[in-house]
Amino acid sequence: MTPLDASARANCAALAAWLKALAPLSAWSLVLAALALAMLAGVVVVPTPLACWAWAGVVLAALAERCLVLRLRFDAALFEALADGRIETLAALDDGLHALALRAKTTAPRGLDERIAGTRALVRRWLVVVGLQTTLTAAALLIR
């Protein structure tokens, strides 16, 4: 397979930069999780039973968020490596992923557009989880 052309490398660089720009939302998620844990522990105030359920939801969503953000950071690093030429082809990327047992060996690598679409879908799922955390936090704070 031929190395990625300049346009494909630019797409990879743009996606990697976008993923890095989303990092503050990951910090926001951690702040919400810390607040939820403090509330559940009764450090700030003792929450009502209904609020406890909302705070528990924030913590559970934080666990999902951590898994998703880990994958997004991995994708950002891979797209950055594709952009700067450290990984020259998609086949080489698949070989590396296969060597780490992160991808099954296939005869034809997935195309770049398919990979970008997959990462964008992952970002959307992640944003839904962070939105859920934010909504549950607001609900828990409003419950008296």
N, C-alpha and C positions, 0 to 999 in steps of 0.2 A: 504494500500500500504506500502511496506517496505521502510525503509530509504535508501538513496542513498549509493551505495558502494564507496569504496575508489577511484576507477577509475573514476566514475561519478563525485565525489567531486573534483578530480584533474582537470577534464575537465572544471568544473565550475570555479575553481580558475584560470585556465589558461585564460579562456575567460574574466573573470573580470579583470585580470591583463592587458590583451591586450587592453581592452576598456579604462582602466586608462592611458595606455601608449600613447594613441591617443589624450590625452588632449591638448597637444601643438597645434594641428591643430585647435582646437576650439578657442584658443587664437589668432591664425593666422587669423581666420575668423573674429573675433572681430576687429582686427587691420585693416583689409581690409574694414570692414563696417565703422569704424571711419574715415578712409581716404576718403572713398566715400562720407560720409556725409559732411566732411570738403570741399571737392571739389565742391559738389553740392551747398553748402552755399557760395561758392566763397571766402573762407577763405585763401586758398593757391593761386589759380589763377581762373579766370573765364573760365570755360571749354566751348568748342565749343558745339553746339547743339547735334552733334553725340556723343561726349564724355559724355554729360549729360545723354543720354540714357544708355550708358554703365555703368556709375556710378549708375544710378537708378537700373540697373540690379544687381549690386553688393549688393545694399541695400536690394532689394527684395530677393535675394539668401540668404542673412544673416538672414532674417526672417525665411526662410525654414530651414536653418542650426540650428538656435536656437531651433526650434521644434524638429528636429531630434536628436540634442545633448542632449536635455532634456530626451528624450526617452532612448537614449543610456546610460545616467547616471543612470537612473532608472533600466535598465537591468543589468548594472554593479553591482549595489547594491544588486539586487535579486540574481544574480549568486554568488556573494560573500557570501551572507547569506546561499545559498545552499551549498557552498563549506565548510563553517566552521560549518555547522550543526544547525545554528539558525533556518533554515527552513529544516525540516527533510525529507519531501517527496514532490513530485510534486503535489500530491493531496492537501497537506496543503498549498502550494503556490497558487494553483487555488482557494482554499477556501478563502484565504486572499484577492486575487484579486477580487473575487466575492463579498466579504463583502464590498469592497471599490467601487463597481460598475465599475470595470475596466475590467472585463471579465464575460461573460455569464456563468451561471451554466451549466456544462456539466457532463455527467455520467462517461466519461473516460478522464483523463487528457492527455494532449499532452505529447509525449515522450521527453526526454532530447535532443536527436539528432535533433528533429524537432524545439525545442526552440533555440538551438544553431544555426541551419541553418537560422532561422528567424532573429536572432540578427546579424549574418554575412551579411545577405541581407540588413539589415538596415544600417550597417556600409558601405557597398558598395554604397548605395544611398547617404549617408552622404558625403562620399569621392567625389562623383560626384558633389555634390553641392559645396563643398569647392574648387574643381577643377574649376568649373564654375566661382566662385567668383574670383579665381586667374587669370583665362584667361580673364575675363571681365576687371579686374584691369589692366592687362598688355595692353590690347587693348585700354582702356581709356587713359593710359599714353602715348601710341604711337600715338594717334590721335592728330593732331595739328590743 
